[in-house]
């Protein structure tokens, strides 16, 4: 076995592991950013659903107040 091949193999393994340790935090940050983006999308969906439900309830309440006003006006006359 040639010493040059052995040394090149060891250097390759060491540099590969070193590279993995250097880029591991970056990959972890990327995954965290992706998770936060997904959570943000879910919160936006929930907000839009809640907003639409509130608008529906507000319109129902508004129509009930109009009917109450009409009944009061009718009784006053």
C-alpha positions as CSV (number, residue, x, y, z in Angstrom):
1,X,0.0,0.0,0.0
2,X,1.3,3.4,-0.9
3,X,1.6,6.0,1.8
4,X,0.3,8.7,-0.5
5,X,-3.0,6.9,-1.1
6,X,-3.4,6.3,2.7
7,X,-2.7,9.9,3.6
8,X,-5.0,11.2,0.8
9,X,-7.8,8.9,2.2
10,X,-7.3,10.1,5.7
11,X,-7.2,13.8,4.6
12,X,-10.4,13.2,2.6
13,X,-12.2,11.6,5.6
14,X,-11.1,14.4,7.9
15,X,-12.0,17.2,5.5
16,X,-15.4,15.6,4.8
17,X,-16.3,15.4,8.4
18,X,-15.0,18.9,9.0
19,X,-17.2,20.2,6.2
20,X,-20.2,18.4,7.6
21,X,-19.6,20.1,11.0
22,X,-19.2,23.5,9.4
23,X,-22.5,23.2,7.5
24,X,-24.5,21.4,10.1
25,X,-25.5,24.6,12.0
26,X,-26.5,26.2,8.6
27,X,-28.7,23.3,7.7
28,X,-30.3,23.4,11.2
29,X,-31.0,27.1,10.8
30,X,-32.5,26.4,7.4
31,X,-34.8,23.8,8.9
32,X,-35.9,26.2,11.6
33,X,-36.7,28.9,9.1
34,X,-38.8,26.4,7.1
35,X,-40.7,25.4,10.2
36,X,-41.3,29.0,11.2
37,X,-42.6,29.7,7.7
38,X,-45.0,26.7,7.9
39,X,-46.2,27.9,11.3
40,X,-46.7,31.4,10.0
41,X,-48.8,30.1,7.1
42,X,-51.0,28.1,9.6
43,X,-51.5,31.1,11.8
44,X,-52.5,33.2,8.8
45,X,-55.1,30.6,7.8
46,X,-56.5,30.5,11.3
47,X,-56.6,34.3,11.4
48,X,-58.5,34.5,8.1
49,X,-61.0,31.8,9.2
50,X,-61.6,33.6,12.5
51,X,-61.9,36.9,10.7
52,X,-64.5,35.6,8.4
53,X,-66.5,34.0,11.2
54,X,-66.4,37.3,13.1
55,X,-67.6,39.2,10.1
56,X,-70.5,36.8,9.6
57,X,-71.5,37.2,13.3
58,X,-71.2,41.0,13.0
59,X,-73.5,41.0,10.0
60,X,-76.0,38.8,11.8
61,X,-75.9,41.1,14.9
62,X,-76.3,44.1,12.7
63,X,-79.3,42.7,10.9
64,X,-80.9,41.8,14.3
65,X,-80.4,45.4,15.5
66,X,-82.1,46.7,12.3
67,X,-85.0,44.4,13.0
68,X,-85.3,45.6,16.6
69,X,-85.2,49.2,15.4
70,X,-88.0,48.5,12.8
71,X,-90.2,46.8,15.5
72,X,-89.7,49.8,17.9
73,X,-90.6,52.2,15.1
74,X,-93.7,50.2,14.3
75,X,-94.8,50.2,17.9
76,X,-94.2,53.9,18.3
77,X,-96.5,54.7,15.4
